[in-house]
């Protein structure tokens, strides 16, 4: 079960939020990745199985750095 989105405190953002709900758009989910391609999961698992542990670790470190850089 998913949690309902938080209501913004700013009046203008709240008005936009309510408008999006009124026209049945999910507010804030425009940039969220979709799980529309179930084959992508299979490809990812096959790629991970093919890689060695050192290469997987290097990829994981690079991804973690990108996540932390984006959130800073």
PDB file of N, CA, C and O in Angstrom:
ATOM      1  N   UNK A   1       0.843  -1.170   0.000  1.00  0.00           N
ATOM      2  CA  UNK A   1       0.000   0.000   0.000  1.00  0.00           C
ATOM      3  C   UNK A   1       0.889   1.232   0.000  1.00  0.00           C
ATOM      4  O   UNK A   1       1.818   1.334   0.801  1.00  0.00           O
ATOM      5  N   UNK A   2       0.608   2.157  -0.885  1.00  0.00           N
ATOM      6  CA  UNK A   2       1.417   3.361  -0.984  1.00  0.00           C
ATOM      7  C   UNK A   2       0.841   4.453  -0.100  1.00  0.00           C
ATOM      8  O   UNK A   2      -0.368   4.529   0.122  1.00  0.00           O
ATOM      9  N   UNK A   3       1.732   5.291   0.396  1.00  0.00           N
ATOM     10  CA  UNK A   3       1.313   6.408   1.235  1.00  0.00           C
ATOM     11  C   UNK A   3       0.799   7.533   0.345  1.00  0.00           C
ATOM     12  O   UNK A   3       1.294   7.714  -0.768  1.00  0.00           O
ATOM     13  N   UNK A   4      -0.180   8.286   0.817  1.00  0.00           N
ATOM     14  CA  UNK A   4      -0.627   9.436   0.038  1.00  0.00           C
ATOM     15  C   UNK A   4       0.453  10.507   0.041  1.00  0.00           C
ATOM     16  O   UNK A   4       1.205  10.615   1.010  1.00  0.00           O
ATOM     17  N   UNK A   5       0.546  11.301  -1.019  1.00  0.00           N
ATOM     18  CA  UNK A   5       1.578  12.348  -1.060  1.00  0.00           C
ATOM     19  C   UNK A   5       1.325  13.406   0.006  1.00  0.00           C
ATOM     20  O   UNK A   5       0.183  13.689   0.369  1.00  0.00           O
ATOM     21  N   UNK A   6       2.424  13.987   0.499  1.00  0.00           N
ATOM     22  CA  UNK A   6       2.312  15.037   1.509  1.00  0.00           C
ATOM     23  C   UNK A   6       1.775  16.315   0.874  1.00  0.00           C
ATOM     24  O   UNK A   6       2.084  16.626  -0.276  1.00  0.00           O
ATOM     25  N   UNK A   7       0.985  17.037   1.621  1.00  0.00           N
ATOM     26  CA  UNK A   7       0.448  18.306   1.143  1.00  0.00           C
ATOM     27  C   UNK A   7       1.484  19.396   1.336  1.00  0.00           C
ATOM     28  O   UNK A   7       2.061  19.510   2.418  1.00  0.00           O
ATOM     29  N   UNK A   8       1.736  20.212   0.299  1.00  0.00           N
ATOM     30  CA  UNK A   8       2.697  21.307   0.446  1.00  0.00           C
ATOM     31  C   UNK A   8       2.167  22.393   1.371  1.00  0.00           C
ATOM     32  O   UNK A   8       0.958  22.585   1.494  1.00  0.00           O
ATOM     33  N   UNK A   9       3.093  23.107   2.026  1.00  0.00           N
ATOM     34  CA  UNK A   9       2.709  24.184   2.944  1.00  0.00           C
ATOM     35  C   UNK A   9       2.451  25.496   2.212  1.00  0.00           C
ATOM     36  O   UNK A   9       1.619  26.293   2.647  1.00  0.00           O
ATOM     37  N   UNK A  10       3.149  25.728   1.118  1.00  0.00           N
ATOM     38  CA  UNK A  10       2.994  26.962   0.366  1.00  0.00           C
ATOM     39  C   UNK A  10       1.624  26.968  -0.311  1.00  0.00           C
ATOM     40  O   UNK A  10       1.199  25.953  -0.863  1.00  0.00           O
ATOM     41  N   UNK A  11       0.935  28.104  -0.271  1.00  0.00           N
ATOM     42  CA  UNK A  11      -0.424  28.178  -0.810  1.00  0.00           C
ATOM     43  C   UNK A  11      -0.461  27.952  -2.321  1.00  0.00           C
ATOM     44  O   UNK A  11      -1.371  27.290  -2.821  1.00  0.00           O
ATOM     45  N   UNK A  12       0.500  28.484  -3.042  1.00  0.00           N
ATOM     46  CA  UNK A  12       0.508  28.314  -4.495  1.00  0.00           C
ATOM     47  C   UNK A  12       0.786  26.860  -4.875  1.00  0.00           C
ATOM     48  O   UNK A  12       0.165  26.324  -5.793  1.00  0.00           O
ATOM     49  N   UNK A  13       1.715  26.231  -4.172  1.00  0.00           N
ATOM     50  CA  UNK A  13       2.008  24.823  -4.446  1.00  0.00           C
ATOM     51  C   UNK A  13       0.816  23.950  -4.064  1.00  0.00           C
ATOM     52  O   UNK A  13       0.527  22.962  -4.739  1.00  0.00           O
ATOM     53  N   UNK A  14       0.123  24.310  -2.984  1.00  0.00           N
ATOM     54  CA  UNK A  14      -1.058  23.565  -2.570  1.00  0.00           C
ATOM     55  C   UNK A  14      -2.152  23.669  -3.626  1.00  0.00           C
ATOM     56  O   UNK A  14      -2.831  22.686  -3.921  1.00  0.00           O
ATOM     57  N   UNK A  15      -2.322  24.861  -4.194  1.00  0.00           N
ATOM     58  CA  UNK A  15      -3.326  25.042  -5.237  1.00  0.00           C
ATOM     59  C   UNK A  15      -3.000  24.191  -6.452  1.00  0.00           C
ATOM     60  O   UNK A  15      -3.895  23.582  -7.037  1.00  0.00           O
ATOM     61  N   UNK A  16      -1.730  24.141  -6.839  1.00  0.00           N
ATOM     62  CA  UNK A  16      -1.309  23.303  -7.967  1.00  0.00           C
ATOM     63  C   UNK A  16      -1.544  21.829  -7.649  1.00  0.00           C
ATOM     64  O   UNK A  16      -1.999  21.066  -8.501  1.00  0.00           O
ATOM     65  N   UNK A  17      -1.232  21.440  -6.423  1.00  0.00           N
ATOM     66  CA  UNK A  17      -1.406  20.064  -5.965  1.00  0.00           C
ATOM     67  C   UNK A  17      -2.876  19.649  -6.065  1.00  0.00           C
ATOM     68  O   UNK A  17      -3.187  18.571  -6.573  1.00  0.00           O
ATOM     69  N   UNK A  18      -3.774  20.506  -5.581  1.00  0.00           N
ATOM     70  CA  UNK A  18      -5.205  20.206  -5.621  1.00  0.00           C
ATOM     71  C   UNK A  18      -5.699  20.151  -7.059  1.00  0.00           C
ATOM     72  O   UNK A  18      -6.534  19.313  -7.400  1.00  0.00           O
ATOM     73  N   UNK A  19      -5.182  21.049  -7.907  1.00  0.00           N
ATOM     74  CA  UNK A  19      -5.562  21.019  -9.323  1.00  0.00           C
ATOM     75  C   UNK A  19      -5.142  19.728 -10.001  1.00  0.00           C
ATOM     76  O   UNK A  19      -5.895  19.180 -10.807  1.00  0.00           O
ATOM     77  N   UNK A  20      -3.952  19.234  -9.687  1.00  0.00           N
ATOM     78  CA  UNK A  20      -3.486  17.978 -10.273  1.00  0.00           C
ATOM     79  C   UNK A  20      -4.334  16.805  -9.810  1.00  0.00           C
ATOM     80  O   UNK A  20      -4.613  15.888 -10.581  1.00  0.00           O
ATOM     81  N   UNK A  21      -4.741  16.839  -8.551  1.00  0.00           N
ATOM     82  CA  UNK A  21      -5.609  15.778  -8.049  1.00  0.00           C
ATOM     83  C   UNK A  21      -6.963  15.838  -8.757  1.00  0.00           C
ATOM     84  O   UNK A  21      -7.543  14.804  -9.090  1.00  0.00           O
ATOM     85  N   UNK A  22      -7.461  17.053  -8.984  1.00  0.00           N
ATOM     86  CA  UNK A  22      -8.764  17.220  -9.615  1.00  0.00           C
ATOM     87  C   UNK A  22      -8.797  16.676 -11.043  1.00  0.00           C
ATOM     88  O   UNK A  22      -9.833  16.193 -11.500  1.00  0.00           O
ATOM     89  N   UNK A  23      -7.681  16.752 -11.740  1.00  0.00           N
ATOM     90  CA  UNK A  23      -7.639  16.247 -13.117  1.00  0.00           C
ATOM     91  C   UNK A  23      -7.023  14.857 -13.184  1.00  0.00           C
ATOM     92  O   UNK A  23      -6.628  14.390 -14.253  1.00  0.00           O
ATOM     93  N   UNK A  24      -6.945  14.202 -12.029  1.00  0.00           N
ATOM     94  CA  UNK A  24      -6.490  12.806 -11.901  1.00  0.00           C
ATOM     95  C   UNK A  24      -5.043  12.591 -12.293  1.00  0.00           C
ATOM     96  O   UNK A  24      -4.695  11.499 -12.743  1.00  0.00           O
ATOM     97  N   UNK A  25      -4.202  13.571 -12.144  1.00  0.00           N
ATOM     98  CA  UNK A  25      -2.774  13.384 -12.336  1.00  0.00           C
ATOM     99  C   UNK A  25      -2.170  13.080 -10.980  1.00  0.00           C
ATOM    100  O   UNK A  25      -2.622  13.609  -9.964  1.00  0.00           O
ATOM    101  N   UNK A  26      -1.159  12.237 -10.954  1.00  0.00           N
ATOM    102  CA  UNK A  26      -0.489  11.986  -9.689  1.00  0.00           C
ATOM    103  C   UNK A  26       0.549  13.072  -9.493  1.00  0.00           C
ATOM    104  O   UNK A  26       1.491  13.161 -10.281  1.00  0.00           O
ATOM    105  N   UNK A  27       0.410  13.903  -8.469  1.00  0.00           N
ATOM    106  CA  UNK A  27       1.324  15.020  -8.280  1.00  0.00           C
ATOM    107  C   UNK A  27       2.726  14.553  -7.933  1.00  0.00           C
ATOM    108  O   UNK A  27       2.913  13.673  -7.093  1.00  0.00           O
ATOM    109  N   UNK A  28       3.708  15.156  -8.592  1.00  0.00           N
ATOM    110  CA  UNK A  28       5.094  14.904  -8.272  1.00  0.00           C
ATOM    111  C   UNK A  28       5.687  13.640  -8.859  1.00  0.00           C
ATOM    112  O   UNK A  28       6.877  13.395  -8.659  1.00  0.00           O
ATOM    113  N   UNK A  29       4.934  12.829  -9.565  1.00  0.00           N
ATOM    114  CA  UNK A  29       5.448  11.569 -10.088  1.00  0.00           C
ATOM    115  C   UNK A  29       5.886  11.654 -11.548  1.00  0.00           C
ATOM    116  O   UNK A  29       6.101  10.623 -12.185  1.00  0.00           O
ATOM    117  N   UNK A  30       6.020  12.842 -12.077  1.00  0.00           N
ATOM    118  CA  UNK A  30       6.385  12.972 -13.487  1.00  0.00           C
ATOM    119  C   UNK A  30       7.822  12.547 -13.755  1.00  0.00           C
ATOM    120  O   UNK A  30       8.130  12.071 -14.847  1.00  0.00           O
ATOM    121  N   UNK A  31       8.713  12.716 -12.764  1.00  0.00           N
ATOM    122  CA  UNK A  31      10.110  12.360 -12.956  1.00  0.00           C
ATOM    123  C   UNK A  31      10.438  10.973 -12.418  1.00  0.00           C
ATOM    124  O   UNK A  31      11.562  10.498 -12.577  1.00  0.00           O
ATOM    125  N   UNK A  32       9.476  10.325 -11.787  1.00  0.00           N
ATOM    126  CA  UNK A  32       9.731   9.012 -11.200  1.00  0.00           C
ATOM    127  C   UNK A  32       9.868   7.967 -12.295  1.00  0.00           C
ATOM    128  O   UNK A  32       9.108   7.983 -13.264  1.00  0.00           O
ATOM    129  N   UNK A  33      10.823   7.061 -12.155  1.00  0.00           N
ATOM    130  CA  UNK A  33      10.960   6.010 -13.161  1.00  0.00           C
ATOM    131  C   UNK A  33       9.792   5.047 -13.092  1.00  0.00           C
ATOM    132  O   UNK A  33       9.277   4.760 -12.011  1.00  0.00           O
ATOM    133  N   UNK A  34       9.384   4.559 -14.224  1.00  0.00           N
ATOM    134  CA  UNK A  34       8.265   3.628 -14.249  1.00  0.00           C
ATOM    135  C   UNK A  34       8.781   2.204 -14.411  1.00  0.00           C
ATOM    136  O   UNK A  34       9.868   1.972 -14.940  1.00  0.00           O
ATOM    137  N   UNK A  35       7.994   1.285 -13.953  1.00  0.00           N
ATOM    138  CA  UNK A  35       8.336  -0.127 -14.079  1.00  0.00           C
ATOM    139  C   UNK A  35       7.571  -0.706 -15.261  1.00  0.00           C
ATOM    140  O   UNK A  35       6.982  -1.782 -15.155  1.00  0.00           O
ATOM    141  N   UNK A  36       7.578  -0.001 -16.378  1.00  0.00           N
ATOM    142  CA  UNK A  36       6.801  -0.417 -17.536  1.00  0.00           C
ATOM    143  C   UNK A  36       7.472  -1.551 -18.306  1.00  0.00           C
ATOM    144  O   UNK A  36       6.810  -2.246 -19.077  1.00  0.00           O
ATOM    145  N   UNK A  37       8.771  -1.747 -18.109  1.00  0.00           N
ATOM    146  CA  UNK A  37       9.482  -2.772 -18.870  1.00  0.00           C
ATOM    147  C   UNK A  37       9.924  -3.897 -17.941  1.00  0.00           C
ATOM    148  O   UNK A  37      10.994  -3.809 -17.339  1.00  0.00           O
ATOM    149  N   UNK A  38       9.122  -4.953 -17.813  1.00  0.00           N
ATOM    150  CA  UNK A  38       9.510  -6.047 -16.923  1.00  0.00           C
ATOM    151  C   UNK A  38      10.733  -6.797 -17.432  1.00  0.00           C
ATOM    152  O   UNK A  38      11.410  -7.466 -16.651  1.00  0.00           O
ATOM    153  N   UNK A  39      11.028  -6.701 -18.711  1.00  0.00           N
ATOM    154  CA  UNK A  39      12.211  -7.369 -19.252  1.00  0.00           C
ATOM    155  C   UNK A  39      13.496  -6.712 -18.754  1.00  0.00           C
ATOM    156  O   UNK A  39      14.552  -7.345 -18.738  1.00  0.00           O
ATOM    157  N   UNK A  40      13.410  -5.450 -18.350  1.00  0.00           N
ATOM    158  CA  UNK A  40      14.593  -4.755 -17.843  1.00  0.00           C
ATOM    159  C   UNK A  40      15.104  -5.412 -16.568  1.00  0.00           C
ATOM    160  O   UNK A  40      16.310  -5.435 -16.324  1.00  0.00           O
ATOM    161  N   UNK A  41      14.208  -5.940 -15.761  1.00  0.00           N
ATOM    162  CA  UNK A  41      14.605  -6.621 -14.528  1.00  0.00           C
ATOM    163  C   UNK A  41      15.410  -7.875 -14.880  1.00  0.00           C
ATOM    164  O   UNK A  41      16.442  -8.149 -14.266  1.00  0.00           O
ATOM    165  N   UNK A  42      14.940  -8.620 -15.856  1.00  0.00           N
ATOM    166  CA  UNK A  42      15.642  -9.837 -16.276  1.00  0.00           C
ATOM    167  C   UNK A  42      17.021  -9.501 -16.841  1.00  0.00           C
ATOM    168  O   UNK A  42      18.003 -10.188 -16.561  1.00  0.00           O
ATOM    169  N   UNK A  43      17.081  -8.436 -17.639  1.00  0.00           N
ATOM    170  CA  UNK A  43      18.376  -8.047 -18.213  1.00  0.00           C
ATOM    171  C   UNK A  43      19.349  -7.628 -17.128  1.00  0.00           C
ATOM    172  O   UNK A  43      20.535  -7.950 -17.193  1.00  0.00           O
ATOM    173  N   UNK A  44      18.848  -6.908 -16.124  1.00  0.00           N
ATOM    174  CA  UNK A  44      19.702  -6.463 -15.031  1.00  0.00           C
ATOM    175  C   UNK A  44      20.253  -7.625 -14.230  1.00  0.00           C
ATOM    176  O   UNK A  44      21.423  -7.623 -13.848  1.00  0.00           O
ATOM    177  N   UNK A  45      19.413  -8.618 -13.975  1.00  0.00           N
ATOM    178  CA  UNK A  45      19.863  -9.792 -13.225  1.00  0.00           C
ATOM    179  C   UNK A  45      20.872 -10.597 -14.029  1.00  0.00           C
ATOM    180  O   UNK A  45      21.848 -11.102 -13.472  1.00  0.00           O
ATOM    181  N   UNK A  46      20.650 -10.721 -15.325  1.00  0.00           N
ATOM    182  CA  UNK A  46      21.585 -11.463 -16.172  1.00  0.00           C
ATOM    183  C   UNK A  46      22.930 -10.743 -16.234  1.00  0.00           C
ATOM    184  O   UNK A  46      23.981 -11.383 -16.219  1.00  0.00           O
ATOM    185  N   UNK A  47      22.897  -9.419 -16.303  1.00  0.00           N
ATOM    186  CA  UNK A  47      24.141  -8.645 -16.342  1.00  0.00           C
ATOM    187  C   UNK A  47      24.909  -8.787 -15.041  1.00  0.00           C
ATOM    188  O   UNK A  47      26.131  -8.936 -15.048  1.00  0.00           O
ATOM    189  N   UNK A  48      24.191  -8.741 -13.919  1.00  0.00           N
ATOM    190  CA  UNK A  48      24.841  -8.876 -12.615  1.00  0.00           C
ATOM    191  C   UNK A  48      25.467 -10.256 -12.455  1.00  0.00           C
ATOM    192  O   UNK A  48      26.540 -10.382 -11.864  1.00  0.00           O
ATOM    193  N   UNK A  49      24.823 -11.273 -12.964  1.00  0.00           N
ATOM    194  CA  UNK A  49      25.359 -12.632 -12.853  1.00  0.00           C
ATOM    195  C   UNK A  49      26.619 -12.786 -13.697  1.00  0.00           C
ATOM    196  O   UNK A  49      27.507 -13.570 -13.362  1.00  0.00           O
ATOM    197  N   UNK A  50      26.692 -12.043 -14.781  1.00  0.00           N
ATOM    198  CA  UNK A  50      27.832 -12.152 -15.688  1.00  0.00           C
ATOM    199  C   UNK A  50      29.055 -11.393 -15.173  1.00  0.00           C
ATOM    200  O   UNK A  50      30.187 -11.759 -15.489  1.00  0.00           O
ATOM    201  N   UNK A  51      28.837 -10.334 -14.379  1.00  0.00           N
ATOM    202  CA  UNK A  51      29.948  -9.521 -13.895  1.00  0.00           C
ATOM    203  C   UNK A  51      30.667 -10.197 -12.731  1.00  0.00           C
ATOM    204  O   UNK A  51      30.083 -10.973 -11.974  1.00  0.00           O
ATOM    205  N   UNK A  52      31.936  -9.881 -12.618  1.00  0.00           N
ATOM    206  CA  UNK A  52      32.710 -10.359 -11.487  1.00  0.00           C
ATOM    207  C   UNK A  52      32.483  -9.488 -10.266  1.00  0.00           C
ATOM    208  O   UNK A  52      31.938  -8.391 -10.390  1.00  0.00           O
ATOM    209  N   UNK A  53      32.889  -9.952  -9.081  1.00  0.00           N
ATOM    210  CA  UNK A  53      32.633  -9.178  -7.865  1.00  0.00           C
ATOM    211  C   UNK A  53      33.331  -7.815  -7.847  1.00  0.00           C
ATOM    212  O   UNK A  53      32.771  -6.853  -7.321  1.00  0.00           O
ATOM    213  N   UNK A  54      34.530  -7.713  -8.404  1.00  0.00           N
ATOM    214  CA  UNK A  54      35.243  -6.424  -8.410  1.00  0.00           C
ATOM    215  C   UNK A  54      34.522  -5.411  -9.281  1.00  0.00           C
ATOM    216  O   UNK A  54      34.403  -4.243  -8.911  1.00  0.00           O
ATOM    217  N   UNK A  55      34.044  -5.850 -10.429  1.00  0.00           N
ATOM    218  CA  UNK A  55      33.341  -4.949 -11.345  1.00  0.00           C
ATOM    219  C   UNK A  55      31.999  -4.513 -10.754  1.00  0.00           C
ATOM    220  O   UNK A  55      31.618  -3.349 -10.872  1.00  0.00           O
ATOM    221  N   UNK A  56      31.282  -5.449 -10.115  1.00  0.00           N
ATOM    222  CA  UNK A  56      30.011  -5.097  -9.474  1.00  0.00           C
ATOM    223  C   UNK A  56      30.234  -4.071  -8.364  1.00  0.00           C
ATOM    224  O   UNK A  56      29.440  -3.144  -8.203  1.00  0.00           O
ATOM    225  N   UNK A  57      31.310  -4.238  -7.604  1.00  0.00           N
ATOM    226  CA  UNK A  57      31.614  -3.306  -6.517  1.00  0.00           C
ATOM    227  C   UNK A  57      31.924  -1.916  -7.071  1.00  0.00           C
ATOM    228  O   UNK A  57      31.497  -0.909  -6.507  1.00  0.00           O
ATOM    229  N   UNK A  58      32.669  -1.868  -8.179  1.00  0.00           N
ATOM    230  CA  UNK A  58      33.001  -0.576  -8.791  1.00  0.00           C
ATOM    231  C   UNK A  58      31.738   0.125  -9.297  1.00  0.00           C
ATOM    232  O   UNK A  58      31.597   1.339  -9.149  1.00  0.00           O
ATOM    233  N   UNK A  59      30.831  -0.636  -9.889  1.00  0.00           N
ATOM    234  CA  UNK A  59      29.580  -0.058 -10.392  1.00  0.00           C
ATOM    235  C   UNK A  59      28.737   0.456  -9.228  1.00  0.00           C
ATOM    236  O   UNK A  59      28.143   1.531  -9.315  1.00  0.00           O
ATOM    237  N   UNK A  60      28.683  -0.313  -8.135  1.00  0.00           N
ATOM    238  CA  UNK A  60      27.901   0.094  -6.968  1.00  0.00           C
ATOM    239  C   UNK A  60      28.464   1.366  -6.342  1.00  0.00           C
ATOM    240  O   UNK A  60      27.704   2.240  -5.923  1.00  0.00           O
ATOM    241  N   UNK A  61      29.800   1.476  -6.274  1.00  0.00           N
ATOM    242  CA  UNK A  61      30.410   2.680  -5.718  1.00  0.00           C
ATOM    243  C   UNK A  61      30.091   3.905  -6.575  1.00  0.00           C
ATOM    244  O   UNK A  61      29.801   4.981  -6.053  1.00  0.00           O
ATOM    245  N   UNK A  62      30.149   3.728  -7.891  1.00  0.00           N
ATOM    246  CA  UNK A  62      29.859   4.835  -8.798  1.00  0.00           C
ATOM    247  C   UNK A  62      28.403   5.285  -8.635  1.00  0.00           C
ATOM    248  O   UNK A  62      28.117   6.483  -8.636  1.00  0.00           O
ATOM    249  N   UNK A  63      27.491   4.328  -8.496  1.00  0.00           N
ATOM    250  CA  UNK A  63      26.078   4.658  -8.321  1.00  0.00           C
ATOM    251  C   UNK A  63      25.845   5.370  -6.998  1.00  0.00           C
ATOM    252  O   UNK A  63      25.068   6.322  -6.931  1.00  0.00           O
ATOM    253  N   UNK A  64      26.514   4.912  -5.945  1.00  0.00           N
ATOM    254  CA  UNK A  64      26.358   5.552  -4.632  1.00  0.00           C
ATOM    255  C   UNK A  64      26.872   6.983  -4.663  1.00  0.00           C
ATOM    256  O   UNK A  64      26.244   7.883  -4.105  1.00  0.00           O
ATOM    257  N   UNK A  65      28.009   7.195  -5.310  1.00  0.00           N
ATOM    258  CA  UNK A  65      28.548   8.564  -5.426  1.00  0.00           C
ATOM    259  C   UNK A  65      27.566   9.464  -6.168  1.00  0.00           C
ATOM    260  O   UNK A  65      27.360  10.614  -5.782  1.00  0.00           O
ATOM    261  N   UNK A  66      26.960   8.939  -7.235  1.00  0.00           N
ATOM    262  CA  UNK A  66      26.002   9.737  -8.008  1.00  0.00           C
ATOM    263  C   UNK A  66      24.776  10.081  -7.150  1.00  0.00           C
ATOM    264  O   UNK A  66      24.275  11.204  -7.213  1.00  0.00           O
ATOM    265  N   UNK A  67      24.289   9.122  -6.348  1.00  0.00           N
ATOM    266  CA  UNK A  67      23.145   9.392  -5.497  1.00  0.00           C
ATOM    267  C   UNK A  67      23.463  10.447  -4.446  1.00  0.00           C
ATOM    268  O   UNK A  67      22.663  11.355  -4.219  1.00  0.00           O
ATOM    269  N   UNK A  68      24.615  10.337  -3.808  1.00  0.00           N
ATOM    270  CA  UNK A  68      24.983  11.297  -2.776  1.00  0.00           C
ATOM    271  C   UNK A  68      25.246  12.681  -3.366  1.00  0.00           C
ATOM    272  O   UNK A  68      24.946  13.696  -2.739  1.00  0.00           O
ATOM    273  N   UNK A  69      25.804  12.715  -4.570  1.00  0.00           N
ATOM    274  CA  UNK A  69      26.061  13.995  -5.217  1.00  0.00           C
ATOM    275  C   UNK A  69      24.743  14.687  -5.565  1.00  0.00           C
ATOM    276  O   UNK A  69      24.620  15.904  -5.422  1.00  0.00           O
ATOM    277  N   UNK A  70      23.764  13.915  -6.017  1.00  0.00           N
ATOM    278  CA  UNK A  70      22.469  14.455  -6.395  1.00  0.00           C
ATOM    279  C   UNK A  70      21.722  15.004  -5.177  1.00  0.00           C
ATOM    280  O   UNK A  70      21.030  16.017  -5.281  1.00  0.00           O
ATOM    281  N   UNK A  71      21.858  14.343  -4.023  1.00  0.00           N
ATOM    282  CA  UNK A  71      21.132  14.767  -2.820  1.00  0.00           C
ATOM    283  C   UNK A  71      21.819  15.903  -2.086  1.00  0.00           C
ATOM    284  O   UNK A  71      21.220  16.491  -1.185  1.00  0.00           O
ATOM    285  N   UNK A  72      23.026  16.227  -2.427  1.00  0.00           N
ATOM    286  CA  UNK A  72      23.753  17.292  -1.710  1.00  0.00           C
ATOM    287  C   UNK A  72      23.436  18.651  -2.262  1.00  0.00           C
ATOM    288  O   UNK A  72      23.961  19.652  -1.776  1.00  0.00           O
TER     289      UNK A  72
END
